[in-house]
């Protein structure tokens, strides 16, 4: 639950959004040590854990402790944003209808397993 709470803070997610993220984002589920085949905490469980931390003044202490550890490693913790970077199949052309290169279009190549791309 502590890892879930941390992710909720890192990504500024509500309790329902955190529950949804655990079902939808495999890396979050893995970080929390959960499996989709197992039990995923619901938003009420997440809320109750957060309230327990707040009631005992542990939220700020945990944040300070995590930042202290990260500072020793030359890192810092800030609030983040989740961005969907799904790669889709599309024609290789980046030209628009006027047959000119669209400055907002970019290409990438999906790496195949076992490559370093």
Secondary structure as GFF3:
##gff-version 3
##sequence-region A 1 117
A	DSSP	alpha_helix	2	10	.	.	.	ID=ss1
A	DSSP	alpha_helix	15	24	.	.	.	ID=ss2
A	DSSP	alpha_helix	26	31	.	.	.	ID=ss3
A	DSSP	alpha_helix	43	55	.	.	.	ID=ss4
A	DSSP	alpha_helix	58	72	.	.	.	ID=ss5
###
